[in-house]
């Protein structure tokens, strides 16, 4: 799970840099300053049908929605909207190990 928090008075940040709950464990790099997430999955992974679980703070929203299959063979952008209406766009890149 990648948690992207969006408190209403602060920029959107991501405090997590590991995805240990996934099987197998996924290596990920989260760059808060540039709002990017890069993850590496096993070589057998189908990047075209991944279903991410993303949690944002209680009054924030995210688009595209969490739990919806995405094609991560190309970069996917997520827009997080905070309670105060401010937004941040996070770019997610997923690749397979070779």
Secondary structure as UniProt FT lines:
FT   STRAND          2..5
FT   TURN            8..9
FT   TURN            20..21
FT   STRAND          26..31
FT   TURN            32..35
FT   STRAND          36..41
FT   TURN            43..44
FT   HELIX           47..49
FT   STRAND          50..51
FT   STRAND          54..56
FT   TURN            58..59
FT   STRAND          61..63
FT   TURN            66..67
FT   STRAND          69..70
FT   TURN            72..73
FT   STRAND          76..81
FT   TURN            83..84
FT   STRAND          87..96
//
